[in-house]
Amino acid sequence: MSPTLERRLVAIIAFVQFVNILDFMMVMPLGPDFACSLHIPVSQLGLAAAALAGFAGGWVLDRYDRRTALTFLLVGLALGTAAGGLANGLGALVAARVIAGAFGGPATAVAMAIVSDVVPVERRGQALGTVMMAFAVASVLGVPAGLELARLGSWHTPFFALGALCLLAAGAAWRFVPSLRGHIEAREERQARGDDPSTLSEFASLLRRTTTQRMLVAAALSNFGLFILVPNLAAFTQGNLQYPRSKLGLLYLLGGIASFVTLRPFGRLVDRHGSFKVSLAGSVLSIAVILASFVYVVPWIPVPAMFLGFMVCNGLRNVSMQTLSTKVPSATERARFMSLGSMIQHAFSALGAFVSSRMLGVVGGEFGEVSCTQHDRPVPALIGIDRVSMVSIATMVVVPWILRAVERDVLRESAERDEGSPKASTVAPVE
């Protein structure tokens, strides 16, 4: 693929990821809004934000054209997202989020597989940094727009609007993503040689590898540690830090701009120095931000600065992990591995949200006597956010060292495939 077509495809996948990421990002800052409308306790908002990824899709994704699979999954995501706007209670909302996750998780896996199929490994970190800028764009444009739609209409409105945007992404994927069947042709070649194990045995073989196990453990811990905090950010900033609801969109705007500016350079850092070093730096900085913002709550740090630092540091960690994860599987099993990884990420994100809902309490009841229609109504302060933060920090201490082991595994496996060639690996050495 020419550099021009490669860049265009990466841009399209970034748009797909923008829609997919916005699907779960939008729910979290709206938490206090629909908590009041649906009578959901503020301390339980993490349950509404959690969405499990579909596992069944991972068994078959590598048997279909990447474009067809991505389009189908985005249509399913559109329907699941719109269903969230019809929810009339916590149970219905969680069910709608699970449906959305059943399609959204595998859609992320296929999107990442497309980038990995097309972009050479020496530029993959930069390309994934571009794709992950969708997170920043979702913060800069999508989340503030969702908050404004909820303010002008109701909390239902952003769900319906995002459902329509998901359909637009499905159309763009079908129209502009080329047919990608290289992984299918590789399977057919194996069949011609009489070497075509069943999908179940392929999954078992993938899971038996030490490298796969380590990568999945790192993904599980990272997402658990992140989502034990993230679903509670809006409630914490409004209730504990007394930040007004009318300015909540500003926080996501500032954090998104900072992420937008830094993610692409972060990808280049990963290409140059390797995932371990970048992840370690991101973890150290994230721990400092969390201690100052959630555990000790340093009073002279402005809320926007806290929010900006939290998002940028997590971007640094995520780019390093996503780049390394694309180097673990072969092309014929990439979508399967990405889907499995996405399922693990979503499952442990949901587990983190659930654990935080059990660890947190509130001061002074849920919303007292204040009307839910009041725009800047007081939100109850959360109790226990310091304990939740320490759990998150514990995961950040462990994850970089697991990535270090994975990076070494990838180096060794690459060298074995190329019979010890000095150009065997494109992963930066681990000191």
C-alpha positions as CSV (number, residue, x, y, z in Angstrom):
1,M,0.0,0.0,0.0
2,S,1.3,3.4,-0.9
3,P,2.1,5.9,1.9
4,T,-0.9,8.1,0.8
5,L,-3.3,5.2,0.9
6,E,-1.8,4.0,4.2
7,R,-2.3,7.4,5.8
8,R,-5.9,7.6,4.5
9,L,-6.7,4.2,5.8
10,V,-5.2,5.1,9.2
11,A,-7.4,8.3,9.3
12,I,-10.5,6.2,8.5
13,I,-9.7,3.8,11.3
14,A,-9.1,6.7,13.6
15,F,-12.7,7.9,12.8
16,V,-14.1,4.5,13.5
17,Q,-12.2,4.4,16.8
18,F,-13.5,7.9,17.7
19,V,-17.0,6.7,17.4
20,N,-16.3,3.5,19.3
21,I,-14.4,5.3,22.1
22,L,-17.0,8.0,22.4
23,D,-19.6,5.2,23.0
24,F,-18.2,4.5,26.4
25,M,-16.5,7.9,27.2
26,M,-19.8,9.7,26.8
27,V,-21.5,7.6,29.6
28,M,-19.1,8.5,32.3
29,P,-19.4,12.4,32.5
30,L,-23.2,12.0,32.0
31,G,-23.3,9.8,35.1
32,P,-24.7,12.3,37.6
33,D,-27.3,13.5,35.0
34,F,-28.9,10.1,34.5
35,A,-28.3,9.0,38.1
36,C,-30.8,11.6,39.2
37,S,-33.3,10.8,36.4
38,L,-33.1,7.1,36.9
39,H,-32.6,7.2,40.7
40,I,-29.2,5.5,40.5
41,P,-27.0,6.0,43.5
42,V,-24.0,8.2,42.6
43,S,-21.6,5.5,44.1
44,Q,-23.0,3.0,41.7
45,L,-22.3,4.9,38.5
46,G,-19.4,2.6,37.6
47,L,-21.9,-0.2,36.9
48,A,-23.7,1.9,34.2
49,A,-20.4,2.8,32.6
50,A,-19.2,-0.7,32.3
51,A,-19.8,-2.8,29.2
52,L,-18.6,-6.3,28.5
53,A,-17.0,-7.1,25.1
54,G,-18.3,-10.0,23.1
55,F,-16.3,-13.2,23.3
56,A,-18.0,-15.2,20.6
57,G,-16.8,-12.8,17.9
58,G,-13.2,-13.6,18.6
59,W,-13.8,-17.2,17.5
60,V,-14.7,-16.2,13.9
61,L,-13.3,-12.7,13.2
62,D,-10.2,-14.1,11.4
63,R,-12.3,-16.1,9.0
64,Y,-13.9,-13.0,7.4
65,D,-12.8,-10.0,5.3
66,R,-11.7,-7.3,7.7
67,R,-14.0,-4.7,6.0
68,T,-17.1,-6.9,6.2
69,A,-16.5,-7.7,9.9
70,L,-15.9,-4.1,10.8
71,T,-19.1,-2.9,9.1
72,F,-21.2,-5.5,10.7
73,L,-19.9,-4.8,14.2
74,L,-20.4,-1.0,13.8
75,V,-24.0,-1.5,12.9
76,G,-24.5,-3.6,16.0
77,L,-22.8,-0.9,18.1
78,A,-25.2,1.6,16.7
79,L,-28.2,-0.4,17.7
80,G,-26.8,-1.1,21.2
81,T,-26.0,2.5,21.8
82,A,-29.4,3.8,20.7
83,A,-30.9,1.2,23.1
84,G,-29.2,3.0,26.0
85,G,-31.3,6.1,25.3
86,L,-34.5,4.0,25.8
87,A,-33.4,2.7,29.3
88,N,-35.8,3.4,32.2
89,G,-33.7,2.1,35.0
90,L,-30.2,0.9,36.0
91,G,-30.9,-2.7,34.9
92,A,-32.0,-1.7,31.4
93,L,-29.1,0.8,31.1
94,V,-26.6,-1.9,32.0
95,A,-28.2,-4.4,29.6
96,A,-27.9,-1.8,26.8
97,R,-24.3,-1.2,27.6
98,V,-23.5,-4.9,27.5
99,I,-25.1,-5.1,24.1
100,A,-23.1,-2.2,22.9
101,G,-19.9,-3.7,24.3
102,A,-20.7,-7.0,22.6
103,F,-20.2,-5.2,19.3
104,G,-17.9,-2.4,20.3
105,G,-15.1,-4.5,21.8
106,P,-14.7,-6.7,18.7
107,A,-14.9,-3.6,16.5
108,T,-11.9,-2.2,18.3
109,A,-10.1,-5.5,17.7
110,V,-10.8,-5.6,14.0
111,A,-9.8,-1.9,13.6
112,M,-6.5,-2.5,15.3
113,A,-6.0,-5.7,13.2
114,I,-6.5,-3.6,10.0
115,V,-3.8,-1.1,11.1
116,S,-1.5,-4.0,12.0
117,D,-2.1,-5.7,8.7
118,V,-1.4,-2.6,6.6
119,V,1.3,-0.7,8.5
120,P,4.8,-2.1,8.7
121,V,6.0,-2.8,12.2
122,E,8.7,-0.1,12.1
123,R,6.0,2.6,11.7
124,R,3.2,0.9,13.7
125,G,3.8,2.8,16.9
126,Q,3.3,6.1,15.1
127,A,0.2,4.8,13.3
128,L,-1.4,3.5,16.4
129,G,-0.6,6.9,18.1
130,T,-2.6,8.5,15.3
131,V,-5.5,6.0,15.8
132,M,-5.4,6.6,19.5
133,M,-5.7,10.3,18.9
134,A,-9.4,9.4,18.5
135,F,-9.5,9.3,22.3
136,A,-8.3,12.9,22.4
137,V,-10.7,14.0,19.7
138,A,-13.6,12.2,21.5
139,S,-12.6,14.3,24.6
140,V,-12.2,17.6,22.6
141,L,-15.3,17.4,20.5
142,G,-17.4,14.4,21.4
143,V,-17.7,14.5,25.2
144,P,-18.4,18.3,25.4
145,A,-20.9,17.9,22.6
146,G,-22.6,15.1,24.4
147,L,-22.7,17.1,27.6
148,E,-24.2,20.1,25.7
149,L,-26.8,17.9,24.0
150,A,-27.8,16.5,27.4
151,R,-28.1,20.0,28.8
152,L,-30.2,21.3,25.9
153,G,-32.3,18.2,25.6
154,S,-32.0,15.3,28.1
155,W,-29.5,12.6,28.9
156,H,-31.3,10.4,26.3
157,T,-30.3,12.7,23.4
158,P,-26.6,11.9,23.3
159,F,-27.3,8.2,23.0
160,F,-29.5,8.6,20.0
161,A,-27.0,11.0,18.3
162,L,-24.2,8.7,18.9
163,G,-26.2,5.8,17.5
164,A,-26.6,7.8,14.2
165,L,-22.9,8.5,14.2
166,C,-22.1,4.8,14.6
167,L,-24.1,4.2,11.4
168,L,-22.1,6.8,9.6
169,A,-18.9,5.1,10.7
170,A,-20.3,1.8,9.4
171,G,-20.9,3.4,6.0
172,A,-17.5,5.0,5.9
173,A,-15.9,1.6,6.7
174,W,-17.7,-0.2,4.0
175,R,-17.0,2.6,1.5
176,F,-13.4,3.4,2.1
177,V,-11.7,0.5,3.8
178,P,-10.3,-1.9,1.1
179,S,-11.1,-5.6,1.1
180,L,-8.4,-7.2,3.3
181,R,-8.2,-11.0,2.9
182,G,-4.5,-11.7,3.4
183,H,-5.1,-13.5,6.6
184,I,-7.8,-15.7,4.9
185,E,-5.4,-16.5,2.0
186,A,-2.8,-17.5,4.5
187,R,-5.3,-19.9,6.1
188,E,-6.2,-21.3,2.7
189,E,-2.5,-21.9,2.0
190,R,-2.3,-23.8,5.3
191,Q,-5.4,-25.8,4.2
192,A,-3.6,-26.7,0.9
193,R,-0.7,-28.1,3.0
194,G,-3.1,-30.0,5.2
195,D,-2.4,-27.8,8.2
196,D,-5.7,-26.2,9.2
197,P,-6.4,-26.7,12.9
198,S,-9.9,-26.0,14.2
199,T,-10.7,-22.6,15.6
200,L,-11.0,-24.0,19.1
201,S,-7.5,-25.5,18.8
202,E,-6.1,-22.3,17.4
203,F,-7.5,-20.4,20.4
204,A,-6.1,-23.0,22.8
205,S,-2.7,-22.7,21.1
206,L,-2.8,-18.9,21.3
207,L,-3.7,-19.1,25.0
208,R,-0.9,-21.6,25.9
209,R,1.8,-19.2,24.8
210,T,3.6,-17.4,27.7
211,T,3.8,-14.2,25.7
212,T,0.0,-14.2,25.1
213,Q,-0.7,-14.9,28.8
214,R,1.6,-12.1,30.0
215,M,0.1,-9.6,27.5
216,L,-3.4,-10.4,28.6
217,V,-2.5,-10.2,32.3
218,A,-1.0,-6.7,31.6
219,A,-4.1,-5.6,29.8
220,A,-6.4,-6.9,32.6
221,L,-4.4,-5.1,35.3
222,S,-4.1,-1.9,33.4
223,N,-7.8,-1.6,32.6
224,F,-8.9,-2.7,36.1
225,G,-6.6,0.0,37.6
226,L,-7.9,2.6,35.2
227,F,-11.6,1.9,35.4
228,I,-11.7,1.7,39.1
229,L,-11.2,5.5,38.9
230,V,-12.4,6.7,35.5
231,P,-16.2,6.2,35.9
232,N,-16.1,8.2,39.1
233,L,-14.2,11.3,37.7
234,A,-17.3,13.4,37.0
235,A,-18.9,12.6,40.4
236,F,-15.6,13.3,42.2
237,T,-14.9,16.6,40.5
238,Q,-18.4,17.8,41.0
239,G,-19.0,16.4,44.5
240,N,-15.6,16.4,46.2
241,L,-13.9,19.3,44.4
242,Q,-17.1,21.4,43.9
243,Y,-16.4,21.9,40.2
244,P,-19.6,23.2,38.5
245,R,-21.5,20.9,36.1
246,S,-21.7,23.8,33.5
247,K,-17.9,23.7,33.1
248,L,-17.5,19.9,33.0
249,G,-17.2,20.0,29.3
250,L,-14.2,22.3,29.6
251,L,-12.3,19.6,31.5
252,Y,-12.7,17.1,28.7
253,L,-11.9,19.8,26.2
254,L,-8.6,20.7,27.9
255,G,-7.6,17.1,28.5
256,G,-8.5,16.1,25.0
257,I,-6.4,18.9,23.5
258,A,-3.4,17.9,25.5
259,S,-3.8,14.2,24.5
260,F,-4.3,15.2,20.9
261,V,-1.0,17.1,20.9
262,T,1.0,14.4,22.7
263,L,-0.2,11.0,21.5
264,R,1.5,11.0,18.2
265,P,4.9,12.0,19.7
266,F,4.3,9.3,22.3
267,G,3.9,6.7,19.5
268,R,7.3,7.8,18.1
269,L,8.8,7.4,21.6
270,V,7.6,3.8,21.7
271,D,9.0,3.1,18.3
272,R,12.4,4.5,19.4
273,H,12.7,3.4,23.0
274,G,10.3,0.4,23.4
275,S,7.1,-0.1,25.3
276,F,8.7,-0.9,28.7
277,K,10.5,2.4,29.1
278,V,7.6,4.5,27.9
279,S,5.1,2.6,30.0
280,L,7.4,2.9,33.1
281,A,7.6,6.7,32.6
282,G,3.8,6.9,32.1
283,S,3.2,4.9,35.3
284,V,5.5,7.0,37.4
285,L,3.9,10.2,36.2
286,S,0.3,8.7,36.6
287,I,1.1,7.7,40.2
288,A,2.3,11.3,41.0
289,V,-0.9,12.8,39.5
290,I,-3.2,10.3,41.4
291,L,-1.5,10.9,44.7
292,A,-1.8,14.7,44.3
293,S,-5.3,14.7,42.9
294,F,-7.2,11.9,44.6
295,V,-5.3,10.7,47.7
296,Y,-3.9,13.9,49.3
297,V,-5.9,16.4,47.1
298,V,-3.3,19.1,47.0
299,P,-5.4,22.3,47.2
300,W,-3.3,24.6,45.1
301,I,-3.5,22.3,42.0
302,P,-6.4,23.5,39.8
303,V,-9.0,21.0,38.8
304,P,-8.3,21.4,35.0
305,A,-4.6,20.8,35.6
306,M,-5.4,17.6,37.5
307,F,-7.7,16.4,34.8
308,L,-5.2,17.2,32.0
309,G,-2.4,15.4,33.8
310,F,-4.5,12.3,34.4
311,M,-5.5,12.0,30.7
312,V,-2.0,12.7,29.3
313,C,-0.3,10.2,31.5
314,N,-2.8,7.5,30.7
315,G,-2.3,8.2,27.0
316,L,1.4,7.6,27.5
317,R,0.8,4.2,29.1
318,N,-1.9,3.1,26.6
319,V,0.2,3.8,23.5
320,S,3.0,1.7,24.8
321,M,0.7,-1.2,25.6
322,Q,-1.3,-1.1,22.4
323,T,1.8,-1.0,20.2
324,L,3.4,-4.0,22.0
325,S,0.2,-6.0,21.8
326,T,0.2,-5.8,18.0
327,K,3.6,-7.5,17.9
328,V,2.5,-10.6,19.9
329,P,0.2,-12.4,17.3
330,S,0.9,-13.5,13.8
331,A,-1.2,-12.0,10.9
332,T,-3.5,-15.1,10.7
333,E,-4.5,-14.8,14.3
334,R,-4.3,-11.0,14.8
335,A,-8.0,-10.3,14.9
336,R,-8.6,-13.3,17.2
337,F,-5.9,-12.0,19.6
338,M,-7.1,-8.5,19.5
339,S,-10.7,-9.6,20.1
340,L,-9.6,-11.7,23.0
341,G,-7.5,-8.8,24.4
342,S,-10.5,-6.4,23.9
343,M,-12.7,-8.9,25.8
344,I,-10.2,-9.0,28.7
345,Q,-9.9,-5.2,28.7
346,H,-13.7,-4.7,28.8
347,A,-14.3,-7.4,31.4
348,F,-11.7,-6.0,33.7
349,S,-12.9,-2.5,33.1
350,A,-16.3,-3.6,34.2
351,L,-14.8,-5.4,37.2
352,G,-12.9,-2.2,38.2
353,A,-16.1,-0.2,37.9
354,F,-18.0,-2.8,40.0
355,V,-15.2,-2.9,42.7
356,S,-15.2,0.9,42.9
357,S,-19.0,0.9,43.4
358,R,-18.6,-1.5,46.3
359,M,-15.7,0.5,47.9
360,L,-17.3,4.0,47.5
361,G,-19.9,5.7,49.6
362,V,-21.5,9.2,49.6
363,V,-21.9,12.0,52.2
364,G,-25.4,13.3,52.9
365,G,-27.6,11.1,50.8
366,E,-27.8,11.0,47.0
367,F,-29.3,14.4,45.9
368,G,-31.1,15.5,49.0
369,E,-34.1,17.8,48.3
370,V,-32.5,19.5,45.3
371,S,-34.5,19.2,42.0
372,C,-32.9,17.1,39.3
373,T,-33.7,19.8,36.8
374,Q,-31.3,22.3,38.4
375,H,-28.4,22.6,36.1
376,D,-25.6,23.0,38.7
377,R,-27.3,21.0,41.5
378,P,-24.9,19.8,44.2
379,V,-23.6,16.3,43.8
380,P,-22.9,14.3,47.0
381,A,-19.2,13.9,47.8
382,L,-17.7,10.4,47.4
383,I,-16.2,8.6,50.4
384,G,-13.3,6.1,49.8
385,I,-11.8,7.6,46.7
386,D,-8.4,7.5,48.4
387,R,-8.6,3.7,48.9
388,V,-9.8,3.2,45.3
389,S,-6.8,5.3,44.1
390,M,-4.3,3.2,46.0
391,V,-5.7,0.1,44.3
392,S,-5.2,1.8,40.9
393,I,-1.6,2.8,41.9
394,A,-0.8,-0.8,42.8
395,T,-1.6,-2.0,39.2
396,M,0.5,0.8,37.8
397,V,3.5,-0.5,39.8
398,V,3.2,-4.0,38.3
399,V,2.2,-3.5,34.7
400,P,5.4,-2.0,33.2
401,W,7.5,-5.0,34.4
402,I,5.1,-7.4,32.8
403,L,5.5,-5.5,29.5
404,R,9.2,-5.7,30.0
405,A,8.9,-9.5,30.0
406,V,6.6,-9.4,26.9
407,E,9.0,-7.2,25.1
408,R,11.8,-9.7,25.7
409,D,9.6,-12.6,24.5
410,V,8.8,-10.7,21.3
411,L,12.5,-10.0,20.7
412,R,13.4,-13.7,21.2
413,E,10.6,-15.0,19.0
414,S,11.4,-12.6,16.3
415,A,15.1,-13.6,16.4
416,E,14.1,-17.3,16.3
417,R,11.9,-16.7,13.2
418,D,14.7,-14.9,11.4
419,E,17.4,-17.4,12.5
420,G,19.4,-14.9,14.6
421,S,19.5,-12.1,11.9
422,P,20.7,-8.8,13.4
423,K,17.6,-7.3,11.8
424,A,15.3,-9.8,13.5
425,S,13.5,-7.5,15.7
426,T,12.0,-4.0,15.4
427,V,11.3,-3.9,19.1
428,A,13.7,-1.6,21.0
429,P,16.0,-3.6,23.3
430,V,15.2,-3.9,27.0
431,E,18.1,-3.0,29.2
